[in-house]
Amino acid sequence: MLQFFTLIGSYSFNQKKHIASQLQTARNAYSRACRSLQLRYFIFTICFICSIYTTIQAQDSLRIVQEFAIQAIDFQLDQLGNIYTINAQNEVIKYNPEGKKQFEYSENRLGDLAVLDVNNPLEILLYYPDFQILKILDRTLSELVTLDLTSLNIFQIPTLCASSDGNIWLFDNDNQQLLKINRQGKILLQSNDLRMRIQENLNPNSLIEVDNQVFLKTVEQGIFRFDGFGNYQKMYAYPFVHFFQIQDNFILFHSKDKSASLHKLDMEIGNVETISLDIPFQKAIQQDSLWFVLDTTGNLRLTPSKK
């Protein structure tokens, strides 16, 4: 070290100035290298944290509470949490909320089952439109009533549903009327010809009653709302809806494209929110804090509702 400083002392002023400049350049380069290394470390840390968060978030959204290997083509839920499925053999199978099989019902002489209405779990409606036969089952899926709707002299009834007063809503395709009948087949109420209000023919494939309002769904036009007397109120122009349900003031609906999302429509202000369930599905129903999702393989998955 002493020799180094002795050597430096023998240099001229210009030589010393040059050495000092070189030392300053070296210090600047070192400082830049340190800052670059710190920046790279900071960026790496941020990316690593983000990747962990994304992974955790994805795992949470895909969290499956329960899965039933049921091989169904359709399903419904009653107010008690029981699950009712339809399989490719046209059989109806009832499961309790824990997924334990309880009862089954089979009818293969009447064509495809178009309506499975479990709004009243003590009186379950099954409708076979090919023969216009309505069957009412008890909670064990045993037959209570068989009603031949051709006795009403109505020969095109595409769909029907249970009414909260124990009667039955149905749609008369020929006369374009909404009717309410009792279990003996007596007509209690009927709307005017809806073509007078809507200016076109309706060919519905779904009908439900919720909170004394009736909702009718067609493939091409969308969803129509009626009051408890069958009076037309409003149309929601969302065509090609496969399934819908009513929750408070919202309509939850999705198409039949086996996507991973559905839509939530505010009936009053018209806002539509898209909800992603992360997995492609055939049908999805929300009940309480769970989504019941029939996936594309025919299995039923239960996953938490997203807040």
C-alpha positions as CSV (number, residue, x, y, z in Angstrom):
1,M,0.0,0.0,0.0
2,L,2.9,2.4,0.9
3,Q,4.5,1.6,-2.4
4,F,1.2,2.4,-4.2
5,F,0.9,5.8,-2.7
6,T,4.7,6.5,-3.2
7,L,4.2,5.6,-6.9
8,I,1.2,7.9,-7.2
9,G,3.2,10.7,-5.6
10,S,5.8,10.5,-8.4
11,Y,3.1,11.0,-11.1
12,S,2.6,14.3,-12.9
13,F,-0.5,16.4,-12.3
14,N,-2.1,15.3,-15.5
15,Q,-1.4,11.7,-14.8
16,K,-3.0,12.0,-11.3
17,K,-6.0,13.8,-12.9
18,H,-6.5,10.9,-15.4
19,I,-6.3,8.3,-12.6
20,A,-8.9,10.1,-10.6
21,S,-11.2,10.3,-13.6
22,Q,-10.8,6.5,-14.2
23,L,-11.6,5.8,-10.5
24,Q,-14.7,8.0,-10.7
25,T,-15.9,6.2,-13.9
26,A,-15.3,2.8,-12.1
27,R,-17.4,4.0,-9.1
28,N,-20.2,5.2,-11.3
29,A,-20.3,1.9,-13.2
30,Y,-20.4,0.0,-9.9
31,S,-23.2,2.2,-8.6
32,R,-25.2,1.6,-11.9
33,A,-24.6,-2.2,-11.6
34,C,-25.9,-2.2,-8.0
35,R,-29.0,-0.2,-8.9
36,S,-29.7,-2.5,-11.9
37,L,-29.3,-5.6,-9.7
38,Q,-31.7,-4.1,-7.1
39,L,-34.2,-3.3,-9.8
40,R,-34.0,-6.8,-11.2
41,Y,-34.5,-8.2,-7.7
42,F,-37.4,-5.9,-7.1
43,I,-39.1,-6.9,-10.4
44,F,-38.5,-10.6,-9.7
45,T,-40.0,-10.3,-6.2
46,I,-43.1,-8.5,-7.5
47,C,-43.6,-11.1,-10.3
48,F,-43.2,-13.9,-7.8
49,I,-45.7,-12.5,-5.4
50,C,-48.2,-11.9,-8.3
51,S,-47.8,-15.4,-9.5
52,I,-48.5,-16.8,-6.0
53,Y,-51.6,-14.6,-5.7
54,T,-52.9,-15.6,-9.1
55,T,-52.4,-19.2,-8.3
56,I,-54.2,-18.9,-4.9
57,Q,-57.0,-16.9,-6.5
58,A,-57.5,-19.5,-9.2
59,Q,-57.4,-22.4,-6.8
60,D,-60.1,-20.6,-4.7
61,S,-62.4,-19.9,-7.6
62,L,-62.1,-23.5,-8.7
63,R,-62.7,-24.9,-5.3
64,I,-65.2,-27.8,-5.4
65,V,-67.1,-28.5,-2.2
66,Q,-68.6,-31.7,-3.4
67,E,-69.0,-33.7,-6.6
68,F,-71.6,-36.3,-7.6
69,A,-70.9,-38.8,-10.4
70,I,-74.5,-39.0,-11.5
71,Q,-74.4,-39.0,-15.3
72,A,-77.4,-36.7,-15.7
73,I,-78.7,-34.6,-18.7
74,D,-80.7,-32.3,-16.5
75,F,-81.5,-31.6,-12.8
76,Q,-83.6,-29.5,-10.4
77,L,-83.4,-28.5,-6.8
78,D,-86.3,-28.2,-4.4
79,Q,-86.6,-25.7,-1.5
80,L,-85.2,-28.3,1.0
81,G,-82.0,-28.8,-1.0
82,N,-83.0,-32.2,-2.5
83,I,-81.6,-32.9,-5.9
84,Y,-83.6,-34.4,-8.8
85,T,-81.9,-35.6,-11.9
86,I,-83.0,-36.8,-15.3
87,N,-80.7,-39.3,-17.1
88,A,-80.5,-40.4,-20.7
89,Q,-83.0,-43.3,-19.9
90,N,-85.7,-40.7,-19.0
91,E,-85.5,-41.7,-15.3
92,V,-86.0,-39.3,-12.5
93,I,-83.8,-39.9,-9.5
94,K,-84.0,-38.0,-6.2
95,Y,-81.0,-37.5,-3.9
96,N,-80.9,-35.9,-0.5
97,P,-78.8,-32.8,0.1
98,E,-75.8,-35.0,1.0
99,G,-76.0,-36.7,-2.4
100,K,-77.5,-40.0,-1.2
101,K,-79.8,-41.6,-3.7
102,Q,-83.3,-42.0,-2.2
103,F,-86.0,-42.7,-4.8
104,E,-86.4,-43.1,-8.6
105,Y,-89.2,-43.0,-11.1
106,S,-89.2,-44.3,-14.7
107,E,-91.7,-43.8,-17.5
108,N,-90.6,-44.8,-20.9
109,R,-94.0,-45.1,-22.8
110,L,-94.8,-41.3,-23.0
111,G,-91.8,-39.9,-24.9
112,D,-89.3,-37.4,-23.5
113,L,-89.8,-35.8,-20.2
114,A,-89.9,-32.0,-20.9
115,V,-90.9,-30.6,-17.5
116,L,-89.6,-31.6,-14.0
117,D,-91.1,-29.1,-11.6
118,V,-90.1,-29.5,-7.9
119,N,-91.4,-26.2,-6.7
120,N,-93.6,-28.1,-4.2
121,P,-91.5,-31.1,-3.0
122,L,-94.7,-32.9,-1.9
123,E,-96.3,-32.6,-5.3
124,I,-93.8,-33.0,-8.1
125,L,-94.9,-32.3,-11.7
126,L,-93.7,-34.4,-14.6
127,Y,-94.9,-33.4,-18.1
128,Y,-94.6,-35.5,-21.3
129,P,-95.7,-33.2,-24.2
130,D,-95.7,-35.9,-26.9
131,F,-98.8,-37.3,-25.3
132,Q,-99.8,-34.3,-23.2
133,I,-99.7,-36.3,-20.0
134,L,-99.1,-34.7,-16.7
135,K,-98.1,-36.8,-13.7
136,I,-98.0,-35.6,-10.1
137,L,-95.7,-37.5,-7.8
138,D,-95.3,-37.4,-4.0
139,R,-92.0,-36.9,-2.1
140,T,-91.1,-40.6,-2.7
141,L,-91.7,-40.2,-6.4
142,S,-94.8,-42.4,-6.3
143,E,-97.7,-41.4,-8.5
144,L,-100.5,-39.4,-7.1
145,V,-102.4,-38.1,-10.2
146,T,-102.2,-38.7,-13.9
147,L,-103.9,-36.0,-16.0
148,D,-104.5,-36.3,-19.7
149,L,-104.5,-32.6,-20.9
150,T,-106.1,-33.5,-24.2
151,S,-109.3,-33.6,-22.2
152,L,-109.2,-29.8,-22.1
153,N,-109.5,-29.8,-25.9
154,I,-106.1,-28.1,-26.1
155,F,-103.8,-29.9,-28.4
156,Q,-100.5,-28.0,-28.2
157,I,-99.3,-27.5,-24.7
158,P,-95.5,-27.1,-24.9
159,T,-94.8,-26.4,-21.2
160,L,-96.4,-25.9,-17.8
161,C,-95.5,-25.3,-14.2
162,A,-96.8,-25.4,-10.6
163,S,-98.6,-22.5,-9.1
164,S,-98.1,-21.4,-5.5
165,D,-101.8,-22.0,-4.8
166,G,-101.6,-25.7,-5.7
167,N,-102.9,-25.3,-9.2
168,I,-101.1,-25.5,-12.5
169,W,-100.1,-22.9,-15.2
170,L,-99.9,-24.0,-18.8
171,F,-99.6,-22.4,-22.2
172,D,-102.1,-23.0,-25.0
173,N,-100.0,-22.7,-28.2
174,D,-103.0,-22.7,-30.6
175,N,-104.8,-19.8,-28.9
176,Q,-101.7,-18.1,-27.6
177,Q,-103.1,-18.0,-24.0
178,L,-101.7,-18.5,-20.6
179,L,-104.1,-20.7,-18.5
180,K,-104.4,-21.9,-14.9
181,I,-106.1,-25.2,-14.2
182,N,-106.7,-27.3,-11.1
183,R,-105.7,-30.9,-10.5
184,Q,-109.0,-32.1,-12.0
185,G,-108.3,-30.3,-15.2
186,K,-110.8,-27.4,-14.8
187,I,-109.8,-24.1,-16.3
188,L,-109.7,-21.5,-13.5
189,L,-108.2,-18.6,-15.3
190,Q,-107.0,-17.7,-18.8
191,S,-105.3,-14.7,-20.4
192,N,-106.3,-12.8,-23.5
193,D,-104.7,-13.8,-26.8
194,L,-101.2,-12.6,-26.3
195,R,-100.8,-11.8,-29.9
196,M,-102.9,-8.7,-29.2
197,R,-100.1,-7.3,-27.0
198,I,-97.0,-8.9,-28.2
199,Q,-97.8,-8.9,-32.0
200,E,-96.2,-12.2,-32.7
201,N,-96.6,-15.9,-31.9
202,L,-94.9,-17.4,-28.8
203,N,-93.6,-20.9,-28.7
204,P,-92.4,-21.3,-25.1
205,N,-90.3,-24.1,-23.7
206,S,-90.2,-23.1,-20.1
207,L,-92.6,-21.7,-17.5
208,I,-92.2,-20.9,-13.8
209,E,-94.0,-19.0,-11.1
210,V,-92.1,-17.0,-8.5
211,D,-93.6,-14.6,-5.9
212,N,-97.0,-14.5,-7.7
213,Q,-95.4,-13.7,-11.0
214,V,-95.2,-16.0,-14.0
215,F,-92.2,-16.1,-16.3
216,L,-92.4,-17.6,-19.8
217,K,-89.3,-18.3,-21.9
218,T,-89.1,-18.8,-25.7
219,V,-86.0,-19.7,-27.7
220,E,-86.1,-16.8,-30.1
221,Q,-87.6,-13.9,-28.3
222,G,-86.5,-14.1,-24.7
223,I,-88.3,-14.1,-21.3
224,F,-91.8,-12.7,-20.7
225,R,-93.2,-11.6,-17.3
226,F,-96.9,-11.9,-16.3
227,D,-98.7,-11.0,-13.1
228,G,-100.6,-13.6,-11.0
229,F,-103.7,-13.2,-13.2
230,G,-101.9,-13.9,-16.4
231,N,-101.6,-10.3,-17.5
232,Y,-98.6,-9.5,-19.7
233,Q,-96.2,-7.1,-18.0
234,K,-92.8,-7.0,-19.6
235,M,-90.4,-8.7,-22.1
236,Y,-86.6,-9.2,-21.5
237,A,-85.2,-9.6,-25.0
238,Y,-82.4,-12.2,-24.4
239,P,-82.9,-14.9,-27.0
240,F,-81.4,-18.4,-27.0
241,V,-81.6,-18.8,-23.2
242,H,-81.2,-22.4,-22.2
243,F,-82.1,-22.0,-18.5
244,F,-83.1,-19.2,-16.1
245,Q,-84.1,-18.8,-12.5
246,I,-85.5,-15.9,-10.5
247,Q,-83.7,-14.6,-7.4
248,D,-85.2,-11.5,-5.7
249,N,-85.2,-8.9,-8.4
250,F,-82.8,-10.7,-10.7
251,I,-83.0,-13.2,-13.5
252,L,-80.0,-15.5,-13.7
253,F,-79.7,-17.1,-17.1
254,H,-77.3,-18.8,-19.5
255,S,-77.3,-20.2,-23.0
256,K,-76.7,-23.8,-24.2
257,D,-73.2,-23.2,-25.6
258,K,-71.6,-25.1,-22.7
259,S,-69.5,-22.0,-21.8
260,A,-68.2,-21.2,-18.3
261,S,-70.3,-18.1,-17.7
262,L,-73.8,-16.9,-17.1
263,H,-75.6,-13.6,-16.7
264,K,-77.5,-11.8,-13.9
265,L,-80.1,-9.3,-15.1
266,D,-81.6,-6.6,-12.8
267,M,-85.3,-6.7,-13.8
268,E,-85.9,-3.0,-12.8
269,I,-82.9,-1.1,-14.2
270,G,-81.8,-3.6,-16.9
271,N,-78.2,-3.9,-15.9
272,V,-76.6,-7.2,-16.8
273,E,-73.6,-8.7,-14.9
274,T,-71.6,-11.6,-16.2
275,I,-70.7,-14.4,-13.7
276,S,-67.8,-16.8,-14.5
277,L,-67.9,-20.3,-13.0
278,D,-64.5,-21.2,-14.4
279,I,-65.7,-24.6,-15.8
280,P,-67.8,-25.3,-18.9
281,F,-71.3,-26.5,-17.9
282,Q,-74.6,-27.6,-19.2
283,K,-76.7,-26.1,-16.5
284,A,-76.1,-24.1,-13.3
285,I,-78.5,-23.3,-10.4
286,Q,-77.7,-21.0,-7.5
287,Q,-79.1,-21.9,-4.1
288,D,-78.1,-20.1,-0.9
289,S,-74.3,-19.7,-1.0
290,L,-73.6,-22.5,-3.5
291,W,-73.7,-23.1,-7.2
292,F,-74.9,-26.5,-8.4
293,V,-73.2,-27.0,-11.7
294,L,-73.9,-29.8,-14.1
295,D,-70.7,-30.1,-16.0
296,T,-70.2,-31.3,-19.6
297,T,-69.6,-34.9,-18.5
298,G,-72.9,-35.1,-16.7
299,N,-71.5,-34.9,-13.2
300,L,-72.9,-32.4,-10.6
301,R,-70.4,-30.1,-8.8
302,L,-71.1,-27.9,-5.8
303,T,-68.9,-24.8,-5.7
304,P,-69.2,-21.6,-3.5
305,S,-70.9,-18.6,-4.9
306,K,-68.5,-15.7,-5.6
307,K,-69.1,-12.5,-3.7
